[in-house]
Amino acid sequence: MFKGALPGFRDFYPQELAERAFIMDAWRDVARRYAFQEYDGPPLEPLDLYTKKSGDEIVGQLYNFIDKGGREVALRPEMTPTVARMVAARANALRKPVRWFSMPQLFRYERQQKGRLREHYQLNVDIFGSADIAADAELVACAIDMMRAFGLTSSDVVARVSDRRILRAFLESLGVPAQSIVGVYGVIDKIDRTPRELSAEKLAALDVPAEAIERIVTIATVQLSEVLARLASMPALVHAEEFGRFMRYTAALLGGDASWLRLDLSIVRGLAYYTGVVFELFDTSGEFRAICGGGRYDNLLESLGGADMPAIGFGMGDVVLGELLRAKGLMKPESTAADVWVAADEHTPLESVMQEAARRRASGQSVEYSLRPQTMSKQKKAAQASGAKAFVSLPNDNASHG
């Protein structure tokens, strides 16, 4: 008795594979329009590549083992450490900025839930070697253009954008103690999934002043004008002004359409290595998990033992995106059916049908036919069941082709 796929893993039957190809074709098309080059890396990496970046606690989320050479290895849970390793290895030879993308299959041993499996395919887009805010705008615009390529609009999806430097300065302006900042980040990161009273209790336990707690639990409503006013006398004002430029640049790359963008200081991105702009894409109905997430991580390459090179990137998984496209009626993969079904009278030699199939295949058509002689009525039924776009029957005397 055959068993099904392992929990959290998927079988891709032709229809499901066509849907995956539909998503990947759009990803690849938009990435190339933005002049990103495609790369790939191994699905198996040394375990310490991930523990260096995320700490030993990540091991509980990995498919890791000791290989036959006695090495501690893991199936890749993400692509950023791999691309950081690859870029660092050729940092001096690569033209800057490096603009790369990939679509790897990733693996994580974690609890299954809606929008999250134990394997998925993920688009990764990164720019290395540019510290300018224009690179941040380029990445966010690319992610949004992925949405537009599927027929989604700003009424369907919103890009919630923030900056870790602005958030820190904003919290300092509210009187949050320096030693409490990281803890407050953790509260803010879960603020939209936590009852308001519980968030307030956690903030109070972190010695956040009472008058600051109310503003923090509603931090998603903060406008850029308030940020600029609060930071007016602080060194971080330069980052707030830079963020305003980032918003303008991104809108310009979207043809002047700023409707996709929303400042949201509650977007923290839990990973500690983010250093500047961070962003996530969500469906406006709030039904699904984040579609996409990323940000600037200028210190990661150096921390992994590589070159000191600024970087920014994002990841976009196929699971949540696929759910959203199906919900919106926008999952439109190409048909997997044949262009033509070639048929012939059951007394016609099968070689004649094969020769016609070969002629049409050589011209670029996809062709199916009955692999054994059958009545014409049976062949027509088979062609209809297959979904073939056209039905062609050879003449009985085989004097000409249909």
C-alpha positions as CSV (number, residue, x, y, z in Angstrom):
1,M,0.0,0.0,0.0
2,F,1.5,3.3,-1.1
3,K,1.3,6.1,1.5
4,G,0.8,9.8,0.8
5,A,3.4,12.5,0.9
6,L,5.0,13.3,4.2
7,P,3.2,15.9,6.4
8,G,3.8,19.4,5.1
9,F,5.1,18.2,1.7
10,R,3.2,18.4,-1.6
11,D,2.7,16.2,-4.7
12,F,2.6,18.2,-7.8
13,Y,0.2,16.6,-10.2
14,P,0.2,18.2,-13.7
15,Q,-2.4,20.8,-12.7
16,E,-0.6,21.8,-9.6
17,L,2.7,21.9,-11.4
18,A,1.2,24.1,-14.1
19,E,0.1,26.5,-11.3
20,R,3.6,26.5,-9.9
21,A,5.0,27.2,-13.4
22,F,2.5,30.0,-13.8
23,I,3.8,31.7,-10.6
24,M,7.4,31.1,-11.5
25,D,7.1,32.4,-15.0
26,A,5.7,35.7,-13.7
27,W,8.4,35.9,-11.1
28,R,11.2,35.3,-13.6
29,D,9.7,37.7,-16.2
30,V,9.5,40.6,-13.7
31,A,12.9,39.9,-12.1
32,R,14.5,40.0,-15.6
33,R,12.7,43.2,-16.5
34,Y,14.4,44.7,-13.4
35,A,17.7,43.4,-14.7
36,F,18.2,40.7,-12.1
37,Q,20.3,37.7,-13.0
38,E,19.2,34.2,-12.0
39,Y,21.5,32.0,-9.8
40,D,21.1,28.8,-7.7
41,G,22.9,27.0,-4.9
42,P,23.0,23.6,-3.3
43,P,19.9,22.4,-1.3
44,L,22.3,20.9,1.3
45,E,24.6,23.2,3.3
46,P,26.8,23.0,6.4
47,L,24.7,23.4,9.5
48,D,26.9,26.2,10.8
49,L,26.0,28.4,7.9
50,Y,22.5,28.8,9.5
51,T,23.6,28.8,13.2
52,K,26.0,31.6,12.5
53,K,23.2,33.7,11.2
54,S,20.3,32.7,13.4
55,G,21.8,31.1,16.5
56,D,21.7,27.5,17.7
57,E,17.9,27.8,18.4
58,I,17.2,27.5,14.6
59,V,18.4,23.8,14.7
60,G,14.9,22.8,16.0
61,Q,13.4,24.2,12.8
62,L,15.7,22.4,10.4
63,Y,16.0,19.1,8.6
64,N,19.6,18.4,9.8
65,F,21.7,15.3,10.1
66,I,25.3,14.1,10.0
67,D,26.3,12.9,6.5
68,K,28.4,9.9,5.7
69,G,31.5,12.1,5.8
70,G,30.8,13.0,9.4
71,R,29.7,16.6,8.5
72,E,26.8,18.4,10.2
73,V,24.5,19.4,7.3
74,A,21.0,20.8,6.8
75,L,18.5,21.1,4.0
76,R,18.3,24.8,3.3
77,P,15.6,26.6,5.2
78,E,16.3,29.9,3.4
79,M,18.4,31.2,0.6
80,T,20.1,34.3,2.2
81,P,23.0,32.5,3.8
82,T,23.8,30.7,0.6
83,V,23.7,33.8,-1.6
84,A,25.7,35.7,1.0
85,R,28.4,32.9,0.9
86,M,28.4,32.9,-2.9
87,V,28.7,36.7,-3.2
88,A,31.4,36.9,-0.5
89,A,33.4,34.2,-2.3
90,R,33.7,36.4,-5.4
91,A,33.2,39.8,-3.9
92,N,36.2,41.4,-5.7
93,A,35.4,40.0,-9.1
94,L,31.6,40.8,-9.2
95,R,30.3,43.9,-10.9
96,K,28.6,46.1,-8.4
97,P,25.8,46.4,-7.5
98,V,25.2,42.6,-7.7
99,R,21.5,42.1,-8.8
100,W,20.6,38.4,-8.4
101,F,17.4,36.3,-8.0
102,S,16.6,32.7,-7.4
103,M,13.6,30.4,-6.9
104,P,14.8,27.6,-4.6
105,Q,12.8,24.9,-2.8
106,L,13.2,25.5,1.0
107,F,12.6,23.1,3.9
108,R,11.7,23.8,7.5
109,Y,10.6,21.4,10.2
110,E,7.8,23.3,11.8
111,R,4.1,23.0,12.5
112,Q,1.9,23.0,9.5
113,Q,-0.7,25.8,9.3
114,K,-2.5,27.9,6.7
115,G,0.0,29.4,4.3
116,R,3.0,27.6,5.9
117,L,4.2,24.1,4.9
118,R,7.4,22.2,5.6
119,E,8.6,22.8,2.1
120,H,7.9,25.6,-0.4
121,Y,9.3,27.4,-3.3
122,Q,10.4,31.0,-2.7
123,L,11.5,33.8,-5.0
124,N,14.6,35.6,-3.5
125,V,15.6,38.9,-5.0
126,D,18.7,40.7,-3.6
127,I,21.0,43.7,-4.4
128,F,24.5,43.7,-3.0
129,G,26.9,46.6,-3.0
130,S,24.6,49.6,-2.9
131,A,23.9,51.5,0.3
132,D,21.7,54.1,-1.5
133,I,18.0,54.3,-0.7
134,A,17.3,53.9,-4.4
135,A,18.2,50.2,-4.1
136,D,15.6,49.9,-1.4
137,A,13.0,51.5,-3.6
138,E,14.0,49.2,-6.5
139,L,13.4,46.1,-4.4
140,V,10.0,47.2,-3.1
141,A,8.9,48.3,-6.5
142,C,10.0,44.9,-8.0
143,A,8.0,43.1,-5.3
144,I,4.9,45.2,-6.1
145,D,5.3,44.7,-9.8
146,M,5.2,41.0,-9.1
147,M,1.7,41.6,-7.8
148,R,0.7,43.6,-10.8
149,A,2.0,40.9,-13.1
150,F,-0.7,38.5,-11.6
151,G,-3.5,41.1,-12.1
152,L,-3.6,42.1,-8.5
153,T,-4.2,45.8,-7.6
154,S,-3.5,48.1,-4.7
155,S,-7.1,47.3,-3.5
156,D,-6.0,43.7,-3.2
157,V,-2.5,44.1,-1.7
158,V,-0.6,46.7,0.3
159,A,3.1,47.1,0.9
160,R,3.6,48.0,4.6
161,V,7.0,49.6,4.9
162,S,9.1,50.8,7.8
163,D,12.7,51.5,8.9
164,R,14.4,49.9,11.9
165,R,16.4,53.1,12.5
166,I,13.3,55.3,12.5
167,L,11.4,52.9,14.8
168,R,14.3,52.9,17.3
169,A,14.5,56.7,17.3
170,F,10.7,57.0,17.6
171,L,10.7,54.7,20.6
172,E,13.5,56.7,22.2
173,S,11.5,59.9,21.6
174,L,8.7,58.3,23.6
175,G,11.0,57.6,26.5
176,V,11.5,53.9,26.0
177,P,14.7,52.9,27.9
178,A,17.6,51.8,25.7
179,Q,17.8,48.4,27.4
180,S,14.1,47.8,26.7
181,I,14.2,48.5,22.9
182,V,14.8,44.9,21.7
183,G,12.0,43.6,24.0
184,V,9.7,46.3,22.7
185,Y,10.5,45.2,19.2
186,G,9.3,41.7,20.1
187,V,6.0,43.1,21.4
188,I,5.5,45.3,18.3
189,D,6.3,42.4,16.0
190,K,3.2,40.5,17.4
191,I,1.0,43.5,18.1
192,D,-1.6,42.8,15.4
193,R,-1.9,39.2,16.7
194,T,-2.1,40.0,20.4
195,P,-4.9,41.5,22.5
196,R,-4.3,45.2,23.1
197,E,-4.4,44.8,26.9
198,L,-1.8,42.0,26.8
199,S,0.5,44.1,24.7
200,A,0.2,47.0,27.2
201,E,1.0,44.6,30.1
202,K,4.1,43.4,28.3
203,L,5.2,47.0,27.6
204,A,4.7,48.0,31.2
205,A,6.8,45.0,32.3
206,L,9.6,46.4,30.1
207,D,9.5,49.7,32.0
208,V,7.9,51.6,29.1
209,P,6.4,54.9,30.4
210,A,2.7,54.8,30.8
211,E,2.2,57.7,28.4
212,A,4.2,55.9,25.7
213,I,2.3,52.6,25.9
214,E,-0.8,54.0,24.3
215,R,1.2,55.3,21.3
216,I,3.0,52.0,20.9
217,V,-0.1,49.8,20.9
218,T,-1.4,52.0,18.1
219,I,1.9,52.4,16.4
220,A,0.6,51.2,13.0
221,T,-1.3,54.5,12.7
222,V,1.8,56.7,12.9
223,Q,2.2,59.0,9.9
224,L,5.5,60.2,8.4
225,S,4.6,63.8,9.4
226,E,4.5,62.7,13.1
227,V,7.8,60.9,12.7
228,L,9.4,64.0,11.2
229,A,8.1,66.2,14.0
230,R,9.2,63.8,16.8
231,L,12.7,63.3,15.4
232,A,13.2,67.0,14.4
233,S,15.9,67.5,17.0
234,M,17.4,64.0,16.9
235,P,20.2,62.7,14.7
236,A,17.9,60.1,13.3
237,L,16.0,62.9,11.5
238,V,18.3,62.2,8.5
239,H,16.9,58.6,8.3
240,A,13.3,59.9,8.4
241,E,14.0,62.3,5.6
242,E,15.7,59.5,3.6
243,F,12.6,57.4,4.2
244,G,10.5,60.1,2.6
245,R,12.8,60.0,-0.4
246,F,12.5,56.2,-0.5
247,M,8.7,56.5,-0.7
248,R,8.9,59.0,-3.5
249,Y,11.4,56.8,-5.4
250,T,9.3,53.7,-5.1
251,A,6.2,55.6,-6.3
252,A,8.2,56.9,-9.3
253,L,9.2,53.3,-10.2
254,L,5.5,52.3,-10.1
255,G,4.6,55.0,-12.6
256,G,3.7,57.5,-9.9
257,D,1.3,55.2,-8.2
258,A,1.8,55.5,-4.4
259,S,-1.4,53.8,-3.5
260,W,0.4,50.5,-2.9
261,L,2.6,52.0,-0.1
262,R,1.8,52.5,3.6
263,L,4.1,53.5,6.4
264,D,3.7,51.0,9.2
265,L,6.1,51.1,12.1
266,S,4.7,47.9,13.4
267,I,6.6,46.1,10.6
268,V,9.7,45.0,12.6
269,R,10.6,41.8,10.8
270,G,11.7,39.4,13.6
271,L,15.2,38.7,12.2
272,A,17.8,40.6,14.1
273,Y,20.0,41.3,11.1
274,Y,17.9,43.9,9.5
275,T,19.5,47.3,9.6
276,G,17.2,49.8,7.8
277,V,14.2,49.7,5.6
278,V,11.9,46.7,6.2
279,F,8.7,45.7,4.4
280,E,6.0,43.1,4.0
281,L,3.2,42.7,1.5
282,F,-0.2,41.7,2.8
283,D,-3.6,41.2,1.2
284,T,-5.9,44.1,2.2
285,S,-8.6,41.7,3.5
286,G,-6.2,40.4,6.2
287,E,-7.2,36.8,5.3
288,F,-3.7,35.5,4.6
289,R,-0.2,35.5,6.0
290,A,2.4,37.9,4.6
291,I,2.9,37.4,0.9
292,C,6.4,38.7,0.9
293,G,8.9,40.2,3.3
294,G,12.4,41.6,3.3
295,G,14.6,44.6,4.1
296,R,18.1,45.9,4.3
297,Y,20.8,43.7,6.0
298,D,24.1,45.6,5.6
299,N,26.0,43.6,8.2
300,L,25.2,40.1,7.3
301,L,27.9,39.3,4.8
302,E,30.6,40.5,7.2
303,S,29.1,38.6,10.2
304,L,29.2,35.4,8.1
305,G,32.9,35.9,7.6
306,G,32.7,37.5,4.2
307,A,33.1,40.9,2.6
308,D,31.8,44.1,4.2
309,M,29.1,44.8,1.6
310,P,25.7,46.5,2.0
311,A,22.7,44.4,0.9
312,I,18.9,44.4,0.7
313,G,16.6,41.6,-0.4
314,F,13.2,40.0,-0.1
315,G,11.6,36.6,-0.2
316,M,8.2,35.7,-1.7
317,G,6.8,32.2,-1.2
318,D,4.6,30.3,-3.5
319,V,2.1,28.9,-0.9
320,V,0.4,32.1,0.3
321,L,0.7,33.7,-3.1
322,G,-1.0,30.7,-4.6
323,E,-3.8,30.8,-2.0
324,L,-4.4,34.5,-2.8
325,L,-4.4,34.1,-6.5
326,R,-6.9,31.2,-6.3
327,A,-9.2,33.2,-3.9
328,K,-9.1,36.1,-6.4
329,G,-9.7,34.0,-9.5
330,L,-6.3,35.0,-10.9
331,M,-4.6,31.6,-11.0
332,K,-4.5,31.1,-14.7
333,P,-1.9,28.5,-15.7
334,E,-1.4,27.5,-19.3
335,S,-3.4,24.5,-20.5
336,T,-1.5,21.2,-20.3
337,A,-3.6,19.7,-23.0
338,A,-2.3,18.9,-26.5
339,D,-2.7,21.3,-29.4
340,V,-3.9,18.6,-31.7
341,W,-5.3,15.1,-31.4
342,V,-4.5,13.1,-34.6
343,A,-6.8,10.3,-35.5
344,A,-7.3,7.8,-38.3
345,D,-9.7,5.0,-39.3
346,E,-8.9,1.9,-37.3
347,H,-7.8,0.2,-40.6
348,T,-5.2,2.9,-41.3
349,P,-1.6,1.8,-40.4
350,L,-0.5,3.3,-37.1
351,E,2.7,4.4,-38.8
352,S,0.7,6.9,-40.9
353,V,-0.7,8.5,-37.7
354,M,2.8,8.5,-36.2
355,Q,4.3,10.2,-39.3
356,E,1.6,12.9,-39.1
357,A,2.3,13.4,-35.4
358,A,6.0,13.7,-36.1
359,R,5.4,16.3,-38.8
360,R,3.3,18.4,-36.6
361,R,5.6,18.0,-33.6
362,A,8.5,19.1,-35.7
363,S,6.6,22.3,-36.5
364,G,6.2,23.1,-32.8
365,Q,2.7,21.6,-32.0
366,S,2.0,19.3,-29.1
367,V,0.3,16.2,-30.4
368,E,-1.5,13.2,-28.9
369,Y,-3.0,10.2,-30.6
370,S,-4.3,6.7,-29.7
371,L,-1.4,4.4,-29.1
372,R,-3.4,1.5,-30.7
373,P,-6.0,1.3,-33.5
374,Q,-9.5,2.3,-32.4
375,T,-12.8,3.3,-33.9
376,M,-13.1,6.9,-34.8
377,S,-15.9,7.4,-32.2
378,K,-13.6,6.1,-29.4
379,Q,-10.8,8.4,-30.6
380,K,-13.1,11.4,-30.5
381,K,-14.2,10.6,-27.0
382,A,-10.6,10.2,-25.9
383,A,-9.7,13.5,-27.6
384,Q,-12.5,15.3,-25.8
385,A,-11.5,13.8,-22.4
386,S,-7.9,14.9,-23.0
387,G,-9.0,18.6,-23.6
388,A,-7.1,18.7,-26.9
389,K,-7.6,22.0,-28.7
390,A,-8.1,20.5,-32.2
391,F,-9.1,17.1,-33.6
392,V,-7.6,16.1,-37.0
393,S,-8.5,12.9,-38.8
394,L,-6.4,11.4,-41.6
395,P,-8.2,10.5,-44.9
396,N,-8.7,6.8,-45.4
397,D,-6.5,6.6,-48.4
398,N,-3.7,8.5,-46.6
399,A,-3.2,10.5,-49.9
400,S,-3.0,13.8,-48.0
401,H,-2.5,15.1,-44.5
402,G,-5.3,16.7,-42.4
